[in-house]
Amino acid sequence: MTYQAILDRARKFERQGRPGEAAAAYEEAAEAMEARGDWTSAVATRARCARALAAAGKTGEAQRLLDTLDRAAASMPAGVRAGLDAQAAHVMAAAGRTGEAARRAWSAMSGFWSLHDAKRADAAGVHAARLIVKDAGPRDALRPLRELMAQMPPGGDGHRQVAKLLADAERRPDRDYDVLITDPDSAAWGRLAAALAVGAHLAVGNGVAWNALDHDDPGGDRVLLERDWGVTDHESWRKQMDALLDARNSDPAIQMVLDRRGRGTGQGAWRAAIVAWCRERDIAEQTVHEVVELSGQILRYEARFRADGLLPPDGRVESVYGYDFGRAVNMARWGLNAGFCDAEEAEKCVLSAGQRANQVYTSWGSFSAGYILGRMLRFDEGEFGEWYERSVAGHRVLAEDPDSPWRRMAWG
């Protein structure tokens, strides 16, 4: 078999998601090239082997191979060195060495531009930009993104993509919360992304990527889960997750009160329906008084929601289950990063939260209003204070930013 045939087989394995077999085929091809004295092709092929090894989870072996290749390529043509840098960027990124990965991708871009290889230069430049944002964060990425873009000829697809990343970073205010962040390495559309968007209120509020389940602070998530939820292991995490997915975490009295309100009935009829429901069940008079007062609090929030654009002029909230579903998405994220569940279980929980939200609400707007009302009745206590202002800010980001998943994906 010719080494070209072996290379074709290696690329086929890559397309099929079989990186271990691809790495073995690339190594076989490189050995055939070396046997024929084609050293430059062998280095390029072993670089592809290193990337496949990293994709297979063998990052240590991939990095050792890269060290050998870097020494061998020092005296080779610029095209070989640029190709090696491009593959090295992927290996370093897989090993968690994101800053080094960005530098290698940038070096690959410069090398390809010197060879007038615009297509590969664009690809390397966009990869470098994404790695810069991932490594430095949007605020600290501004300067290197501007410097990178200055080295890319305007008008090309790569320049446009880096310009968009820069614009996204520039829109981010000088704070780490109430801001939309989209992970460029994670899907921003599709079934899982739509379900993740159900948790976008908290993602925006906490300044984390709405479309990614994993992030770089597992210790922080463990502290958060133990402090705020009493979660310390898989069992306690699953208990809280099931309560959220079943909409049992919030006060059930809220939904009972909402369910007593009929279409076209006034406040008096609504209160009478609440009282009748309670008395049928021999509920204490003090509790009856409290839930009747709850209906008045809901009306005040709905009036403010309409004034602030969270509800249409004749809109009202039908359910607060969205508050639990939105938090379920984030519970999956926290549990995965804390090591209390695996990625498969986290994704199933996210998809369940999205499906249940779709069954209850008819739009992103109605879901958002339900989520915020549930949050206000737990924390704001009718003050329209910081809890309210930040929730409205998050709603507006998600409702108005052109890159928001709520603008890019239809409900349901």
C-alpha positions, -999 to 999 in steps of 0.1 A, spaced: 0 0 0 14 34 -9 18 60 18 -8 82 0 -33 53 5 -23 51 42 -29 88 46 -63 86 30 -71 58 55 -59 80 84 -81 109 73 -111 86 70 -105 74 106 -105 111 117 -137 118 99 -153 88 116 -142 100 150 -116 72 155 -85 92 165 -65 63 179 -67 44 147 -59 76 127 -28 82 148 -16 46 141 -22 51 103 -4 85 103 26 68 121 26 41 95 26 66 66 54 86 82 75 55 85 70 48 48 80 84 40 111 81 61 120 49 44 120 68 10 140 97 25 110 121 23 118 138 56 97 169 52 65 150 44 73 127 74 75 156 98 42 170 86 25 136 89 39 129 124 24 163 133 -10 150 122 -3 119 143 4 141 174 -30 159 169 -48 125 165 -30 112 197 -42 143 216 -78 138 203 -76 102 216 -67 115 250 -30 107 248 -18 143 253 14 134 271 25 111 242 14 138 217 35 165 235 66 143 236 62 137 198 58 175 193 91 182 211 109 158 188 93 173 157 101 209 168 138 200 169 136 182 135 117 210 118 140 239 129 160 236 97 131 227 74 112 249 49 87 275 63 57 255 51 67 225 72 72 247 103 38 265 98 20 232 94 37 219 126 26 250 144 -10 246 133 -11 210 145 7 219 177 -20 245 186 -46 217 187 -23 194 208 -16 222 233 -52 231 235 -62 195 242 -35 194 270 -50 225 286 -21 247 277 -43 273 260 -19 303 260 8 282 243 -18 269 219 -28 304 209 9 314 203 14 283 181 -17 291 161 -6 327 156 28 315 145 11 292 120 -9 320 106 22 342 101 39 313 84 11 306 60 7 343 51 44 344 42 37 315 18 6 333 4 -16 304 16 -46 325 25 -70 296 33 -47 280 59 -36 314 73 -73 323 78 -80 290 96 -50 294 119 -58 330 126 -94 323 136 -81 294 158 -56 317 175 -84 343 182 -107 317 198 -78 304 219 -69 339 230 -105 346 242 -106 312 260 -72 318 276 -75 355 286 -112 360 288 -131 386 267 -119 417 285 -82 408 285 -84 395 250 -91 429 235 -55 440 229 -42 407 214 -72 403 192 -66 438 178 -30 430 172 -39 397 156 -65 412 133 -40 439 122 -19 411 107 -48 397 87 -57 413 53 -92 428 55 -120 414 34 -113 378 40 -135 353 59 -108 349 86 -107 387 92 -145 389 94 -146 361 120 -119 376 142 -136 410 139 -167 395 152 -149 379 182 -133 413 188 -167 431 186 -182 405 211 -153 412 235 -157 450 232 -194 448 239 -187 431 272 -189 457 300 -161 460 326 -176 434 349 -179 397 352 -217 394 353 -249 404 335 -232 397 301 -238 373 273 -209 349 266 -210 323 238 -183 297 238 -170 296 202 -159 259 207 -194 247 217 -225 245 195 -246 276 195 -277 260 180 -293 226 179 -313 206 205 -288 207 233 -280 243 227 -317 252 229 -320 233 262 -289 251 275 -305 284 266 -332 276 292 -305 282 318 -292 314 301 -306 337 328 -281 324 354 -253 320 328 -257 357 319 -259 367 355 -228 348 365 -208 357 334 -203 322 321 -208 308 286 -245 299 282 -238 271 256 -210 252 274 -215 227 303 -178 226 313 -156 255 325 -124 260 344 -135 264 380 -144 230 395 -134 240 430 -157 270 428 -186 249 418 -180 224 446 -180 253 471 -212 268 456 -230 235 456 -222 227 493 -228 263 505 -261 270 486 -275 236 481 -260 212 506 -247 191 478 -215 171 485 -218 140 463 -237 124 435 -266 113 456 -273 148 471 -267 164 437 -292 140 421 -318 147 448 -316 184 441 -316 179 403 -347 157 405 -365 183 426 -357 210 400 -367 189 371 -400 181 388 -405 218 397 -405 209 434 -378 233 446 -400 264 446 -428 271 470 -458 251 457 -482 278 470 -471 301 442 -482 277 414 -514 269 433 -523 306 435 -516 310 397 -536 280 389 -567 294 407 -568 324 383 -592 320 354 -592 339 322 -613 370 323 -618 370 361 -610 399 383 -589 401 414 -619 395 437 -629 363 419 -593 352 419 -591 357 457 -624 339 462 -612 309 442 -580 307 463 -600 309 496 -624 282 484 -596 259 474 -579 263 508 -611 258 528 -619 226 509 -586 213 523 -591 227 559 -560 249 555 -554 272 585 -568 308 583 -533 323 587 -520 304 557 -552 313 537 -545 350 544 -508 346 533 -517 329 500 -544 355 492 -518 382 499 -495 364 475 -519 369 447 -517 407 453 -479 405 452 -481 386 419 -503 413 404 -478 440 415 -449 422 398 -469 416 366 -478 453 364 -441 461 367 -432 434 342 -456 450 317 -441 485 324 -406 472 319 -413 452 288 -410 417 303 -447 411 295 -469 424 267 -496 450 277 -522 423 284 -497 396 294 -495 377 327 -475 348 342 -491 314 340 -464 294 357 -432 298 378 -419 263 370 -394 280 346 -374 291 377 -368 255 386 -361 244 350 -336 272 344 -318 263 376 -318 226 366 -297 235 335 -271 252 358 -273 224 384 -262 201 356 -233 224 348 -222 227 384 -226 189 390 -205 181 360 -177 205 369 -177 194 406 -173 158 395 -207 147 409 -220 134 375 -206 126 341 -212 145 308 -238 120 296 -259 124 327 -255 162 327 -266 164 291 -297 142 298 -307 165 326 -303 196 305 -324 181 277 -351 171 302 -352 207 316 -355 221 281 -383 196 271 -403 204 303 -400 241 298 -413 237 263 -443 218 276 -452 246 300 -444 278 281 -451 291 246 -422 314 240 -389 326 253 -406 357 267 -433 338 286 -406 315 300 -384 345 311 -413 362 329 -421 329 347 -385 324 356 -381 360 370 -414 359 389 -403 327 406 -370 343 415 -386 375 428 -410 358 450 -381 339 466 -356 367 470 -369 402 462 -399 403 486 -417 430 467 -388 455 470 -380 458 432 -344 461 444 -311 447 431 -325 412 425 -352 427 403 -328 451 385 -303 424 377 -330 400 365 -344 426 342 -309 434 329 -304 397 321 -338 395 303 -329 425 282 -295 410 272 -312 378 262 -342 394 245 -322 421 226 -287 410 218 -286 398 182 -263 370 192 -286 358 220 -298 322 217 -333 335 223 -329 356 191 -312 328 171 -334 298 180 -371 295 179 -388 284 212 -395 247 213 
